[in-house]
Amino acid sequence: MKMKPGIHPKYHEVEVRCACGNTFKTRSTKPDLHLEICNQCHPFFTGRQKLIDTEGRVERFTKRFGAQTAESRKKQAAANKAAKAGKTAKKTGATA
């Protein structure tokens, strides 16, 4: 069978570029390809975990909720406990 002329996209050789800097050649209908992750930087193939934040989700989360560490949570809990103790002291002093 013969392909119909004029309805198929052009299929040409392109150089694929990954966010990690890796490049390789393949064939595609698109003129250029840009990847976020490839076999050189994927945790399954490399054996090391890497945080990939392409759309700023982590930054947006820390901006919204703040970067909390165990130490900062302990300080906040102690401050909340002290504030609560101060309120109960005022209540007992006012009623007595």
N, CA, C and O atoms as a printed pandas DataFrame, in Angstrom:
     atom_number atom_name residue_name chain_id  residue_number  x_coord  y_coord  z_coord
0              1         N          MET        A               1    0.833   -1.185    0.000
1              2        CA          MET        A               1    0.000    0.000    0.000
2              3         C          MET        A               1    0.872    1.241    0.000
3              4         O          MET        A               1    1.928    1.277    0.632
4              5         N          LYS        A               2    0.430    2.224   -0.694
5              6        CA          LYS        A               2    1.174    3.461   -0.790
6              7         C          LYS        A               2    0.544    4.511    0.130
7              8         O          LYS        A               2   -0.679    4.592    0.240
8              9         N          MET        A               3    1.403    5.330    0.801
9             10        CA          MET        A               3    0.885    6.389    1.678
10            11         C          MET        A               3    0.322    7.526    0.836
11            12         O          MET        A               3    0.835    7.836   -0.239
12            13         N          LYS        A               4   -0.729    8.133    1.336
13            14        CA          LYS        A               4   -1.317    9.270    0.627
14            15         C          LYS        A               4   -0.379   10.461    0.730
15            16         O          LYS        A               4    0.130   10.745    1.814
16            17         N          PRO        A               5   -0.142   11.152   -0.350
17            18        CA          PRO        A               5    0.760   12.315   -0.299
18            19         C          PRO        A               5    0.075   13.532    0.323
19            20         O          PRO        A               5   -1.116   13.768    0.118
20            21         N          GLY        A               6    0.868   14.309    1.100
21            22        CA          GLY        A               6    0.397   15.590    1.633
22            23         C          GLY        A               6   -0.359   15.537    2.945
23            24         O          GLY        A               6   -0.749   16.585    3.458
24            25         N          ILE        A               7   -0.586   14.333    3.521
25            26        CA          ILE        A               7   -1.338   14.298    4.783
26            27         C          ILE        A               7   -0.476   13.873    5.968
27            28         O          ILE        A               7   -0.926   13.945    7.111
28            29         N          HIS        A               8    0.739   13.438    5.717
29            30        CA          HIS        A               8    1.606   12.972    6.796
30            31         C          HIS        A               8    2.600   14.061    7.194
31            32         O          HIS        A               8    3.114   14.776    6.333
32            33         N          PRO        A               9    2.878   14.192    8.511
33            34        CA          PRO        A               9    3.850   15.211    8.947
34            35         C          PRO        A               9    5.268   14.811    8.556
35            36         O          PRO        A               9    5.558   13.635    8.339
36            37         N          LYS        A              10    6.133   15.794    8.470
37            38        CA          LYS        A              10    7.541   15.537    8.153
38            39         C          LYS        A              10    8.189   14.845    9.354
39            40         O          LYS        A              10    7.916   15.183   10.505
40            41         N          TYR        A              11    9.025   13.903    9.069
41            42        CA          TYR        A              11    9.694   13.097   10.090
42            43         C          TYR        A              11   11.182   13.307    9.923
43            44         O          TYR        A              11   11.784   12.780    8.987
44            45         N          HIS        A              12   11.794   14.088   10.840
45            46        CA          HIS        A              12   13.204   14.423   10.661
46            47         C          HIS        A              12   14.002   14.137   11.927
47            48         O          HIS        A              12   13.441   13.947   13.006
48            49         N          GLU        A              13   15.329   14.112   11.771
49            50        CA          GLU        A              13   16.226   13.840   12.882
50            51         C          GLU        A              13   16.353   15.086   13.751
51            52         O          GLU        A              13   16.566   16.184   13.238
52            53         N          VAL        A              14   16.220   14.917   15.078
53            54        CA          VAL        A              14   16.301   16.041   16.006
54            55         C          VAL        A              14   17.265   15.695   17.138
55            56         O          VAL        A              14   17.553   14.528   17.402
56            57         N          GLU        A              15   17.750   16.741   17.795
57            58        CA          GLU        A              15   18.595   16.562   18.964
58            59         C          GLU        A              15   17.745   16.846   20.204
59            60         O          GLU        A              15   17.196   17.939   20.350
60            61         N          VAL        A              16   17.642   15.872   21.080
61            62        CA          VAL        A              16   16.841   15.973   22.295
62            63         C          VAL        A              16   17.720   16.538   23.399
63            64         O          VAL        A              16   18.850   16.088   23.585
64            65         N          ARG        A              17   17.207   17.525   24.135
65            66        CA          ARG        A              17   17.946   18.140   25.242
66            67         C          ARG        A              17   17.173   17.947   26.538
67            68         O          ARG        A              17   15.978   18.228   26.621
68            69         N          CYS        A              18   17.881   17.462   27.540
69            70        CA          CYS        A              18   17.282   17.262   28.864
70            71         C          CYS        A              18   17.646   18.442   29.769
71            72         O          CYS        A              18   18.603   19.166   29.496
72            73         N          ALA        A              19   16.881   18.630   30.842
73            74        CA          ALA        A              19   17.158   19.696   31.803
74            75         C          ALA        A              19   18.497   19.478   32.512
75            76         O          ALA        A              19   19.109   20.436   32.984
76            77         N          CYS        A              20   18.955   18.221   32.589
77            78        CA          CYS        A              20   20.229   17.937   33.250
78            79         C          CYS        A              20   21.424   18.237   32.353
79            80         O          CYS        A              20   22.563   18.233   32.821
80            81         N          GLY        A              21   21.178   18.498   31.068
81            82        CA          GLY        A              21   22.265   18.808   30.147
82            83         C          GLY        A              21   22.582   17.687   29.170
83            84         O          GLY        A              21   23.366   17.884   28.242
84            85         N          ASN        A              22   21.994   16.534   29.358
85            86        CA          ASN        A              22   22.221   15.401   28.466
86            87         C          ASN        A              22   21.561   15.661   27.103
87            88         O          ASN        A              22   20.458   16.206   27.044
88            89         N          THR        A              23   22.230   15.275   26.016
89            90        CA          THR        A              23   21.655   15.406   24.684
90            91         C          THR        A              23   21.853   14.103   23.931
91            92         O          THR        A              23   22.837   13.393   24.138
92            93         N          PHE        A              24   20.901   13.798   23.053
93            94        CA          PHE        A              24   21.007   12.636   22.180
94            95         C          PHE        A              24   20.150   12.869   20.946
95            96         O          PHE        A              24   19.288   13.747   20.936
96            97         N          LYS        A              25   20.389   12.088   19.918
97            98        CA          LYS        A              25   19.675   12.251   18.642
98            99         C          LYS        A              25   18.617   11.173   18.502
99           100         O          LYS        A              25   18.812   10.025   18.903
100          101         N          THR        A              26   17.490   11.569   17.923
101          102        CA          THR        A              26   16.405   10.652   17.610
102          103         C          THR        A              26   15.627   11.219   16.436
103          104         O          THR        A              26   16.022   12.239   15.872
104          105         N          ARG        A              27   14.545   10.588   16.062
105          106        CA          ARG        A              27   13.712   11.092   14.974
106          107         C          ARG        A              27   12.350   11.456   15.547
107          108         O          ARG        A              27   11.825   10.765   16.421
108          109         N          SER        A              28   11.780   12.560   15.040
109          110        CA          SER        A              28   10.507   13.035   15.548
110          111         C          SER        A              28    9.799   13.891   14.506
111          112         O          SER        A              28   10.407   14.344   13.537
112          113         N          THR        A              29    8.514   14.104   14.720
113          114        CA          THR        A              29    7.765   15.016   13.858
114          115         C          THR        A              29    7.896   16.450   14.338
115          116         O          THR        A              29    7.579   17.386   13.603
116          117         N          LYS        A              30    8.364   16.629   15.577
117          118        CA          LYS        A              30    8.588   17.970   16.114
118          119         C          LYS        A              30   10.003   18.420   15.773
119          120         O          LYS        A              30   10.908   17.589   15.691
120          121         N          PRO        A              31   10.211   19.723   15.572
121          122        CA          PRO        A              31   11.552   20.189   15.185
122          123         C          PRO        A              31   12.584   20.116   16.295
123          124         O          PRO        A              31   13.767   19.934   16.010
124          125         N          ASP        A              32   12.178   20.251   17.557
125          126        CA          ASP        A              32   13.111   20.114   18.671
126          127         C          ASP        A              32   12.373   19.584   19.884
127          128         O          ASP        A              32   11.183   19.845   20.060
128          129         N          LEU        A              33   13.088   18.832   20.726
129          130        CA          LEU        A              33   12.499   18.230   21.914
130          131         C          LEU        A              33   13.293   18.639   23.142
131          132         O          LEU        A              33   14.522   18.575   23.145
132          133         N          HIS        A              34   12.586   19.060   24.189
133          134        CA          HIS        A              34   13.199   19.419   25.475
134          135         C          HIS        A              34   12.530   18.576   26.557
135          136         O          HIS        A              34   11.312   18.625   26.728
136          137         N          LEU        A              35   13.334   17.805   27.286
137          138        CA          LEU        A              35   12.831   16.929   28.325
138          139         C          LEU        A              35   13.118   17.493   29.707
139          140         O          LEU        A              35   14.059   18.264   29.895
140          141         N          GLU        A              36   12.297   17.099   30.669
141          142        CA          GLU        A              36   12.548   17.464   32.063
142          143         C          GLU        A              36   13.427   16.425   32.736
143          144         O          GLU        A              36   14.203   16.745   33.637
144          145         N          ILE        A              37   13.303   15.176   32.295
145          146        CA          ILE        A              37   14.051   14.087   32.918
146          147         C          ILE        A              37   14.373   13.033   31.854
147          148         O          ILE        A              37   13.556   12.746   30.979
148          149         N          CYS        A              38   15.565   12.470   31.945
149          150        CA          CYS        A              38   15.983   11.450   30.969
150          151         C          CYS        A              38   16.603   10.271   31.719
151          152         O          CYS        A              38   16.581   10.240   32.949
152          153         N          ASN        A              39   17.152    9.307   30.990
153          154        CA          ASN        A              39   17.741    8.135   31.639
154          155         C          ASN        A              39   19.014    8.468   32.410
155          156         O          ASN        A              39   19.418    7.690   33.274
156          157         N          GLN        A              40   19.654    9.592   32.127
157          158        CA          GLN        A              40   20.876    9.983   32.841
158          159         C          GLN        A              40   20.585   10.601   34.202
159          160         O          GLN        A              40   21.446   10.583   35.081
160          161         N          CYS        A              41   19.376   11.151   34.393
161          162        CA          CYS        A              41   19.076   11.818   35.660
162          163         C          CYS        A              41   17.862   11.219   36.384
163          164         O          CYS        A              41   17.516   11.689   37.468
164          165         N          HIS        A              42   17.216   10.210   35.823
165          166        CA          HIS        A              42   16.042    9.601   36.464
166          167         C          HIS        A              42   16.489    8.746   37.649
167          168         O          HIS        A              42   17.439    7.973   37.519
168          169         N          PRO        A              43   15.821    8.867   38.810
169          170        CA          PRO        A              43   16.230    8.118   40.003
170          171         C          PRO        A              43   16.211    6.596   39.815
171          172         O          PRO        A              43   17.009    5.893   40.435
172          173         N          PHE        A              44   15.333    6.091   38.990
173          174        CA          PHE        A              44   15.277    4.646   38.763
174          175         C          PHE        A              44   16.561    4.127   38.131
175          176         O          PHE        A              44   17.039    3.049   38.484
176          177         N          PHE        A              45   17.115    4.884   37.208
177          178        CA          PHE        A              45   18.322    4.451   36.505
178          179         C          PHE        A              45   19.600    4.842   37.247
179          180         O          PHE        A              45   20.599    4.128   37.163
180          181         N          THR        A              46   19.586    5.956   37.967
181          182        CA          THR        A              46   20.799    6.422   38.632
182          183         C          THR        A              46   20.954    5.869   40.036
183          184         O          THR        A              46   22.075    5.754   40.530
184          185         N          GLY        A              47   19.848    5.524   40.692
185          186        CA          GLY        A              47   19.907    5.012   42.053
186          187         C          GLY        A              47   19.992    6.103   43.100
187          188         O          GLY        A              47   20.150    5.799   44.283
188          189         N          ARG        A              48   19.893    7.354   42.711
189          190        CA          ARG        A              48   19.925    8.457   43.685
190          191         C          ARG        A              48   18.678    9.308   43.515
191          192         O          ARG        A              48   18.208    9.536   42.401
192          193         N          GLN        A              49   18.155    9.773   44.638
193          194        CA          GLN        A              49   16.939   10.576   44.617
194          195         C          GLN        A              49   17.296   12.034   44.383
195          196         O          GLN        A              49   18.252   12.549   44.963
196          197         N          LYS        A              50   16.536   12.684   43.544
197          198        CA          LYS        A              50   16.783   14.087   43.227
198          199         C          LYS        A              50   15.431   14.797   43.184
199          200         O          LYS        A              50   14.503   14.322   42.529
200          201         N          LEU        A              51   15.316   15.913   43.867
201          202        CA          LEU        A              51   14.074   16.665   43.867
202          203         C          LEU        A              51   13.969   17.450   42.575
203          204         O          LEU        A              51   14.843   18.258   42.258
204          205         N          ILE        A              52   12.909   17.215   41.836
205          206        CA          ILE        A              52   12.707   17.898   40.563
206          207         C          ILE        A              52   11.528   18.839   40.716
207          208         O          ILE        A              52   10.399   18.404   40.942
208          209         N          ASP        A              53   11.790   20.111   40.595
209          210        CA          ASP        A              53   10.758   21.126   40.759
210          211         C          ASP        A              53   10.761   21.997   39.516
211          212         O          ASP        A              53   11.440   23.022   39.463
212          213         N          THR        A              54    9.995   21.581   38.518
213          214        CA          THR        A              54   10.020   22.294   37.254
214          215         C          THR        A              54    9.053   23.462   37.215
215          216         O          THR        A              54    9.264   24.416   36.467
216          217         N          GLU        A              55    8.001   23.399   38.007
217          218        CA          GLU        A              55    6.995   24.448   37.940
218          219         C          GLU        A              55    6.964   25.317   39.200
219          220         O          GLU        A              55    6.027   26.095   39.381
220          221         N          GLY        A              56    7.956   25.202   40.062
221          222        CA          GLY        A              56    8.012   26.037   41.254
222          223         C          GLY        A              56    7.045   25.620   42.341
223          224         O          GLY        A              56    6.691   26.439   43.190
224          225         N          ARG        A              57    6.605   24.367   42.343
225          226        CA          ARG        A              57    5.632   23.909   43.327
226          227         C          ARG        A              57    6.200   23.936   44.735
227          228         O          ARG        A              57    5.514   24.335   45.676
228          229         N          VAL        A              58    7.455   23.511   44.887
229          230        CA          VAL        A              58    8.072   23.489   46.213
230          231         C          VAL        A              58    8.250   24.912   46.729
231          232         O          VAL        A              58    7.961   25.191   47.893
232          233         N          GLU        A              59    8.722   25.812   45.871
233          234        CA          GLU        A              59    8.889   27.208   46.283
234          235         C          GLU        A              59    7.555   27.832   46.664
235          236         O          GLU        A              59    7.468   28.565   47.649
236          237         N          ARG        A              60    6.520   27.543   45.889
237          238        CA          ARG        A              60    5.198   28.088   46.180
238          239         C          ARG        A              60    4.683   27.549   47.510
239          240         O          ARG        A              60    4.061   28.290   48.272
240          241         N          PHE        A              61    4.933   26.257   47.807
241          242        CA          PHE        A              61    4.507   25.660   49.063
242          243         C          PHE        A              61    5.225   26.296   50.243
243          244         O          PHE        A              61    4.591   26.651   51.237
244          245         N          THR        A              62    6.564   26.446   50.140
245          246        CA          THR        A              62    7.305   27.032   51.255
246          247         C          THR        A              62    6.946   28.500   51.446
247          248         O          THR        A              62    6.957   28.999   52.572
248          249         N          LYS        A              63    6.632   29.189   50.370
249          250        CA          LYS        A              63    6.216   30.583   50.482
250          251         C          LYS        A              63    4.860   30.681   51.186
251          252         O          LYS        A              63    4.628   31.581   51.993
252          253         N          ARG        A              64    3.987   29.751   50.868
253          254        CA          ARG        A              64    2.641   29.773   51.436
254          255         C          ARG        A              64    2.619   29.315   52.888
255          256         O          ARG        A              64    1.999   29.959   53.734
256          257         N          PHE        A              65    3.298   28.197   53.183
257          258        CA          PHE        A              65    3.235   27.612   54.512
258          259         C          PHE        A              65    4.512   27.784   55.315
259          260         O          PHE        A              65    4.527   27.475   56.507
260          261         N          GLY        A              66    5.566   28.260   54.708
261          262        CA          GLY        A              66    6.831   28.449   55.399
262          263         C          GLY        A              66    7.597   27.146   55.503
263          264         O          GLY        A              66    7.012   26.068   55.616
264          265         N          ALA        A              67    8.881   27.258   55.462
265          266        CA          ALA        A              67    9.725   26.069   55.594
266          267         C          ALA        A              67    9.809   25.724   57.071
267          268         O          ALA        A              67   10.439   26.447   57.844
268          269         N          GLN        A              68    9.183   24.633   57.467
269          270        CA          GLN        A              68    9.166   24.240   58.865
270          271         C          GLN        A              68   10.161   23.114   59.090
271          272         O          GLN        A              68   10.193   22.125   58.357
272          273         N          THR        A              69   10.960   23.293   60.110
273          274        CA          THR        A              69   11.866   22.235   60.529
274          275         C          THR        A              69   11.399   21.755   61.890
275          276         O          THR        A              69   10.524   22.371   62.500
276          277         N          ALA        A              70   11.964   20.681   62.363
277          278        CA          ALA        A              70   11.578   20.139   63.666
278          279         C          ALA        A              70   11.880   21.163   64.765
279          280         O          ALA        A              70   11.108   21.312   65.711
280          281         N          GLU        A              71   12.997   21.856   64.632
281          282        CA          GLU        A              71   13.384   22.854   65.635
282          283         C          GLU        A              71   12.396   24.027   65.658
283          284         O          GLU        A              71   12.002   24.488   66.728
284          285         N          SER        A              72   12.002   24.502   64.480
285          286        CA          SER        A              72   11.076   25.633   64.438
286          287         C          SER        A              72    9.703   25.233   64.971
287          288         O          SER        A              72    9.021   26.048   65.592
288          289         N          ARG        A              73    9.287   23.974   64.730
289          290        CA          ARG        A              73    8.005   23.505   65.272
290          291         C          ARG        A              73    8.057   23.421   66.790
291          292         O          ARG        A              73    7.069   23.730   67.456
292          293         N          LYS        A              74    9.207   23.003   67.358
293          294        CA          LYS        A              74    9.351   22.929   68.813
294          295         C          LYS        A              74    9.286   24.325   69.429
295          296         O          LYS        A              74    8.652   24.521   70.465
296          297         N          LYS        A              75    9.941   25.292   68.790
297          298        CA          LYS        A              75    9.909   26.670   69.280
298          299         C          LYS        A              75    8.490   27.225   69.245
299          300         O          LYS        A              75    8.046   27.885   70.185
300          301         N          GLN        A              76    7.779   26.947   68.144
301          302        CA          GLN        A              76    6.413   27.426   68.011
302          303         C          GLN        A              76    5.504   26.779   69.052
303          304         O          GLN        A              76    4.642   27.451   69.617
304          305         N          ALA        A              77    5.682   25.492   69.310
305          306        CA          ALA        A              77    4.881   24.792   70.313
306          307         C          ALA        A              77    5.152   25.361   71.701
307          308         O          ALA        A              77    4.226   25.536   72.492
308          309         N          ALA        A              78    6.425   25.652   72.001
309          310        CA          ALA        A              78    6.770   26.224   73.301
310          311         C          ALA        A              78    6.163   27.623   73.448
311          312         O          ALA        A              78    5.689   27.986   74.525
312          313         N          ALA        A              79    6.179   28.402   72.368
313          314        CA          ALA        A              79    5.587   29.742   72.411
314          315         C          ALA        A              79    4.080   29.652   72.602
315          316         O          ALA        A              79    3.504   30.441   73.351
316          317         N          ASN        A              80    3.440   28.710   71.942
317          318        CA          ASN        A              80    2.001   28.527   72.104
318          319         C          ASN        A              80    1.655   28.095   73.521
319          320         O          ASN        A              80    0.668   28.560   74.091
320          321         N          LYS        A              81    2.464   27.210   74.092
321          322        CA          LYS        A              81    2.243   26.729   75.459
322          323         C          LYS        A              81    2.411   27.874   76.469
323          324         O          LYS        A              81    1.640   27.983   77.422
324          325         N          ALA        A              82    3.421   28.722   76.256
325          326        CA          ALA        A              82    3.656   29.860   77.149
326          327         C          ALA        A              82    2.511   30.865   77.043
327          328         O          ALA        A              82    2.079   31.426   78.050
328          329         N          ALA        A              83    2.027   31.087   75.839
329          330        CA          ALA        A              83    0.907   32.018   75.654
330          331         C          ALA        A              83   -0.350   31.481   76.311
331          332         O          ALA        A              83   -1.116   32.244   76.900
332          333         N          LYS        A              84   -0.571   30.183   76.220
333          334        CA          LYS        A              84   -1.744   29.566   76.835
334          335         C          LYS        A              84   -1.635   29.639   78.363
335          336         O          LYS        A              84   -2.627   29.888   79.048
336          337         N          ALA        A              85   -0.426   29.419   78.892
337          338        CA          ALA        A              85   -0.212   29.500   80.338
338          339         C          ALA        A              85   -0.434   30.934   80.817
339          340         O          ALA        A              85   -0.967   31.146   81.906
340          341         N          GLY        A              86   -0.036   31.906   80.024
341          342        CA          GLY        A              86   -0.238   33.309   80.385
342          343         C          GLY        A              86   -1.715   33.664   80.423
343          344         O          GLY        A              86   -2.138   34.429   81.290
344          345         N          LYS        A              87   -2.504   33.130   79.509
345          346        CA          LYS        A              87   -3.948   33.390   79.499
346          347         C          LYS        A              87   -4.628   32.782   80.718
347          348         O          LYS        A              87   -5.489   33.410   81.334
348          349         N          THR        A              88   -4.234   31.542   81.068
349          350        CA          THR        A              88   -4.860   30.899   82.235
350          351         C          THR        A              88   -4.460   31.608   83.517
351          352         O          THR        A              88   -5.246   31.654   84.463
352          353         N          ALA        A              89   -3.255   32.161   83.570
353          354        CA          ALA        A              89   -2.831   32.891   84.770
354          355         C          ALA        A              89   -3.665   34.159   84.925
355          356         O          ALA        A              89   -4.041   34.525   86.039
356          357         N          LYS        A              90   -3.954   34.830   83.807
357          358        CA          LYS        A              90   -4.779   36.036   83.847
358          359         C          LYS        A              90   -6.192   35.703   84.289
359          360         O          LYS        A              90   -6.788   36.454   85.061
360          361         N          LYS        A              91   -6.748   34.577   83.810
361          362        CA          LYS        A              91   -8.103   34.193   84.149
362          363         C          LYS        A              91   -8.210   33.865   85.638
363          364         O          LYS        A              91   -9.162   34.284   86.298
364          365         N          THR        A              92   -7.243   33.120   86.169
365          366        CA          THR        A              92   -7.285   32.740   87.573
366          367         C          THR        A              92   -7.051   33.961   88.466
367          368         O          THR        A              92   -7.608   34.044   89.561
368          369         N          GLY        A              93   -6.256   34.876   88.017
369          370        CA          GLY        A              93   -5.989   36.107   88.785
370          371         C          GLY        A              93   -7.199   37.021   88.770
371          372         O          GLY        A              93   -7.447   37.696   89.769
372          373         N          ALA        A              94   -7.947   37.078   87.716
373          374        CA          ALA        A              94   -9.105   37.958   87.568
374          375         C          ALA        A              94  -10.298   37.408   88.353
375          376         O          ALA        A              94  -11.091   38.196   88.869
376          377         N          THR        A              95  -10.454   36.093   88.460
377          378        CA          THR        A              95  -11.600   35.507   89.140
378          379         C          THR        A              95  -11.355   35.383   90.632
379          380         O          THR        A              95  -12.323   35.305   91.389
380          381         N          ALA        A              96  -10.131   35.362   91.089
381          382        CA          ALA        A              96   -9.832   35.155   92.500
382          383         C          ALA        A              96   -9.964   36.396   93.308
383          384         O          ALA        A              96   -9.742   36.371   94.519
